[in-house]
Amino acid sequence: MAGGTVITGTTDTARIEAPVTIRAYLICAFAAFGGIFFGYDTGWMGGVLGMKYFIRQYTGKQYPADLYPFSSDKNSPYQQYKAKFKLPARDQSLTTSILSAGTFFGAIIAGDVADHIGRRTTIILGCTIFCIGGIFETASTGIAVMCVGRIICGAGVGFISAIVILYMSEIAPKKVRGALVAGYQQCITIGILLANCVVYATQDRDDTGSYRIPIAVQFLWAIILAVGLFILPESPRFYVKRGKLEQAARSLARVRGQPIDSGYIQDELAEIIANNEYEKKVVPQRSYIEGWTSCFTGSIFQGNSNIRRTVVGILMQMMQQLTGINFIFYFGTVFFQSLGTISNPFLISLITTLVNVCSTPISFYVVERFGRRKILIVGATGMIIMQFIVGIVGVTAGRESEHNNAAVSAMIAFICFNISFFAATWGPGAWVVIGEIFPLPIRARGVGLSTSSNWFWNCIISVITPYLVGTDKGDANLGSKVFFMWGSLCIISLTFAYFLVPETKGLSLEQVDQMMEECSPRKSAAWRPHTTFAQATGLAEKGVVLENDAQVETAGVEQVQETIRQKSIA
């Protein structure tokens, strides 16, 4: 398909995408590797905060055994000093939350960068920034340098976490897009597990290697991802947005594993072009400022308005964080230590992480079999039940004064069930939805804003949690009662999913755009495509010359909407 070729598109809704090939699976699988960053960083910090050498290094306190003879009596000087041998809640909060502050700004900036230099190059840039921060983290011997490294790493993770989702959503085939994007969440869980394994192996070292080794391992993930992305294709939708139609055709052919002159490539590319032209007419973007303000145009009560999509994306990631899952992974070790009833908190944290890894693959099936909307509703319901059970047991038979090992084991079991519900539903589901609901003109910024919401609330949780479960003077010391709070927040997540989340299963990104114009979220599961954008915009008859900066002539907005309305009635 050489430059100057005229493509027209198709009127057949079943032919707007090429058949699924193994190449598409492999490209998305490698891109999902970016989740390792997110997960690994989530995992190592919680374990390192509980390491005895790290505590001594960062607080200057001596080991309990160096000052007092061992005693199991809780009133003994040894046990009283041991209870205070930990990082202050202030330092726990700062070192954990400062990364989320960096990722918040990184994710917002990444949307802009990805629209100018490309999705693939932005991810590579994120890897570079991440490595710079990692150097500071590894070299640190105090809070100040660690925080500098954390915030720089955060910016890199913000780039990667936002744009990997964008990249995968834009290149994945519609039939398996949910499962492939769920692979990103699987990589997050693997990253958490790897971090916990490394931390578990180094926790007893009495030197800086105890915390430097887990931190330094991060460089490996950055190098693998950056090198691999040099040989992967750019998103064809990025090229369409930039008016580079020849590159878009070549990129799409590589992604789909089809010859460049294939009819499938011609039809899919025409559909992407037609949808992009339609959206640009609906909300014109004539300047940089308009590019941002277009994310907030329309009425919040109109299902297909840009502001409605942006709000849904932002709230989706907020709700994911307010399930309380990262409380377990950030502060699990510290929380289990605070209960005073668990002999090896590091091992329990490793077990909960393993449950997360083993449960996430369930989402590969359920997200395509039952759809995004349904699994979010079921997942929120399951987490509500599990978290209230943990809270109830914790304030009754599971109290430290009861010395009831069976009750403590039951709490751990239901925490694991809670993790399983999250891993199979909200964990991947939130990422899948934000990658699908935005139209091409605002997709990069929309995904960036949504991802920044994830990190904003991640930061809030990181800041407040040490005080919620801390046992120092002035801390709330909620213990297991904190699960009543998470369970109550999951009720809000359930309500949000029922009323505001549309069903996008089995639709191309362009068909998702059409569906959101025509029906409410509660009726979206029954919606079926009835026309193509190439047909509605007139591109199927007029065609477009396949060359860079080609003039694309399409029907006006009102005419397109009338055509779509008539086809929906027919």
Secondary structure as GFF3:
##gff-version 3
##sequence-region A 1 570
A	DSSP	beta_strand	6	7	.	.	.	ID=ss1
A	DSSP	three_ten_helix	13	15	.	.	.	ID=ss2
A	DSSP	alpha_helix	22	31	.	.	.	ID=ss3
A	DSSP	three_ten_helix	32	34	.	.	.	ID=ss4
A	DSSP	alpha_helix	35	48	.	.	.	ID=ss5
A	DSSP	alpha_helix	52	59	.	.	.	ID=ss6
A	DSSP	alpha_helix	64	67	.	.	.	ID=ss7
A	DSSP	alpha_helix	77	84	.	.	.	ID=ss8
A	DSSP	alpha_helix	89	117	.	.	.	ID=ss9
A	DSSP	alpha_helix	119	139	.	.	.	ID=ss10
A	DSSP	alpha_helix	143	171	.	.	.	ID=ss11
A	DSSP	alpha_helix	177	202	.	.	.	ID=ss12
A	DSSP	alpha_helix	209	216	.	.	.	ID=ss13
A	DSSP	alpha_helix	218	229	.	.	.	ID=ss14
A	DSSP	alpha_helix	236	241	.	.	.	ID=ss15
A	DSSP	alpha_helix	245	256	.	.	.	ID=ss16
A	DSSP	alpha_helix	263	282	.	.	.	ID=ss17
A	DSSP	alpha_helix	288	293	.	.	.	ID=ss18
A	DSSP	three_ten_helix	294	296	.	.	.	ID=ss19
A	DSSP	alpha_helix	306	321	.	.	.	ID=ss20
A	DSSP	alpha_helix	325	339	.	.	.	ID=ss21
A	DSSP	alpha_helix	345	359	.	.	.	ID=ss22
A	DSSP	alpha_helix	362	369	.	.	.	ID=ss23
A	DSSP	alpha_helix	372	395	.	.	.	ID=ss24
A	DSSP	three_ten_helix	400	402	.	.	.	ID=ss25
A	DSSP	alpha_helix	405	424	.	.	.	ID=ss26
A	DSSP	alpha_helix	426	434	.	.	.	ID=ss27
A	DSSP	alpha_helix	440	469	.	.	.	ID=ss28
A	DSSP	three_ten_helix	479	481	.	.	.	ID=ss29
A	DSSP	alpha_helix	482	500	.	.	.	ID=ss30
A	DSSP	alpha_helix	509	518	.	.	.	ID=ss31
A	DSSP	three_ten_helix	521	526	.	.	.	ID=ss32
A	DSSP	alpha_helix	533	536	.	.	.	ID=ss33
A	DSSP	alpha_helix	539	542	.	.	.	ID=ss34
A	DSSP	beta_strand	544	545	.	.	.	ID=ss35
A	DSSP	alpha_helix	557	569	.	.	.	ID=ss36
###
